[in-house]
């Protein structure tokens, strides 16, 4: 789980706006896609790790994976959310 004070310091590396923690439903869908091998990151690679959390940009279009409670803020490793059902 991401500490609230730490979350307040984090910013999207693309637009520098605040991030929010993914809700349980979205996190479950991300992990389901990762487990099936169908979740892709921004660079087209397969996301195979279980996400302990995800940080979502302000428009809700990109997720930054959190693996073992460590946020990965590398843009190429971010996950476009247009591949997840129910996310615009």
C-alpha positions as a Markdown table, in Angstrom:
| # | Residue | x | y | z |
|---|---|---|---|---|
| 1 | Unk | 0.0 | 0.0 | 0.0 |
| 2 | Unk | 1.3 | 3.5 | -0.9 |
| 3 | Unk | 1.7 | 5.8 | 2.0 |
| 4 | Unk | -0.5 | 9.0 | 1.7 |
| 5 | Unk | 2.4 | 11.3 | 2.3 |
| 6 | Unk | 4.5 | 9.6 | -0.3 |
| 7 | Unk | 1.7 | 9.6 | -2.8 |
| 8 | Unk | 1.4 | 13.4 | -2.4 |
| 9 | Unk | 5.0 | 13.8 | -3.5 |
| 10 | Unk | 4.7 | 11.6 | -6.6 |
| 11 | Unk | 3.8 | 13.1 | -10.0 |
| 12 | Unk | 3.1 | 11.7 | -13.4 |
| 13 | Unk | 6.4 | 11.8 | -15.3 |
| 14 | Unk | 4.7 | 12.8 | -18.5 |
| 15 | Unk | 2.5 | 15.7 | -17.4 |
| 16 | Unk | 3.6 | 16.3 | -13.8 |
| 17 | Unk | 0.1 | 16.2 | -12.4 |
| 18 | Unk | -0.8 | 14.2 | -9.2 |
| 19 | Unk | -1.5 | 10.5 | -9.3 |
| 20 | Unk | -4.1 | 8.5 | -7.5 |
| 21 | Unk | -4.2 | 4.9 | -6.3 |
| 22 | Unk | -6.2 | 2.5 | -8.5 |
| 23 | Unk | -9.4 | 1.2 | -7.0 |
| 24 | Unk | -9.7 | -2.5 | -6.1 |
| 25 | Unk | -11.8 | -3.3 | -9.2 |
| 26 | Unk | -9.3 | -1.8 | -11.6 |
| 27 | Unk | -6.4 | -3.4 | -9.8 |
| 28 | Unk | -8.1 | -6.8 | -10.0 |
| 29 | Unk | -8.7 | -6.4 | -13.8 |
| 30 | Unk | -5.0 | -5.4 | -14.3 |
| 31 | Unk | -3.8 | -8.4 | -12.4 |
| 32 | Unk | -6.2 | -10.7 | -14.2 |
| 33 | Unk | -4.9 | -9.5 | -17.6 |
| 34 | Unk | -1.3 | -9.8 | -16.3 |
| 35 | Unk | -1.9 | -13.4 | -15.2 |
| 36 | Unk | -3.4 | -14.3 | -18.6 |
| 37 | Unk | -0.4 | -12.8 | -20.4 |
| 38 | Unk | -2.5 | -10.2 | -22.2 |
| 39 | Unk | -1.5 | -7.0 | -20.4 |
| 40 | Unk | 0.8 | -4.8 | -22.4 |
| 41 | Unk | 2.9 | -1.8 | -21.3 |
| 42 | Unk | 3.5 | 1.4 | -23.2 |
| 43 | Unk | 6.5 | -0.1 | -25.1 |
| 44 | Unk | 4.4 | -3.1 | -26.2 |
| 45 | Unk | 6.0 | -5.6 | -23.7 |
| 46 | Unk | 4.0 | -8.1 | -21.7 |
| 47 | Unk | 3.4 | -7.2 | -18.1 |
| 48 | Unk | 3.9 | -10.5 | -16.2 |
| 49 | Unk | 4.4 | -9.4 | -12.6 |
| 50 | Unk | 1.5 | -9.2 | -10.1 |
| 51 | Unk | 0.8 | -5.6 | -9.3 |
| 52 | Unk | 0.6 | -4.9 | -5.6 |
| 53 | Unk | -1.0 | -1.6 | -6.6 |
| 54 | Unk | -1.1 | 0.9 | -9.5 |
| 55 | Unk | -0.9 | 4.6 | -9.7 |
| 56 | Unk | -3.3 | 6.3 | -12.2 |
| 57 | Unk | -2.7 | 9.6 | -13.9 |
| 58 | Unk | -5.2 | 12.4 | -13.6 |
| 59 | Unk | -7.0 | 11.8 | -16.9 |
| 60 | Unk | -7.3 | 8.1 | -16.0 |
| 61 | Unk | -5.5 | 6.9 | -19.2 |
| 62 | Unk | -2.2 | 5.5 | -17.8 |
| 63 | Unk | -1.4 | 3.2 | -14.9 |
| 64 | Unk | 2.1 | 3.1 | -13.3 |
| 65 | Unk | 2.6 | -0.4 | -11.9 |
| 66 | Unk | 3.5 | -0.9 | -8.2 |
| 67 | Unk | 5.4 | -4.2 | -7.7 |
| 68 | Unk | 6.2 | -5.3 | -4.2 |
| 69 | Unk | 5.1 | -1.9 | -3.0 |
| 70 | Unk | 7.7 | -0.1 | -5.2 |
| 71 | Unk | 6.2 | 2.3 | -7.8 |
| 72 | Unk | 7.7 | 2.0 | -11.3 |
| 73 | Unk | 7.5 | 5.5 | -12.8 |
| 74 | Unk | 9.3 | 4.6 | -16.1 |
| 75 | Unk | 7.1 | 5.8 | -18.9 |
| 76 | Unk | 7.9 | 2.8 | -21.2 |
| 77 | Unk | 6.7 | 0.5 | -18.3 |
| 78 | Unk | 3.4 | 2.3 | -17.8 |
| 79 | Unk | 0.2 | 0.6 | -18.8 |
| 80 | Unk | -2.2 | 2.2 | -21.2 |
| 81 | Unk | -5.7 | 1.8 | -19.7 |
| 82 | Unk | -7.6 | 1.7 | -23.0 |
| 83 | Unk | -6.9 | -2.0 | -23.1 |
| 84 | Unk | -8.9 | -2.6 | -19.9 |
| 85 | Unk | -12.6 | -3.2 | -20.2 |
| 86 | Unk | -14.7 | -0.4 | -18.6 |
| 87 | Unk | -11.9 | 2.1 | -18.6 |
| 88 | Unk | -12.2 | 4.9 | -21.3 |
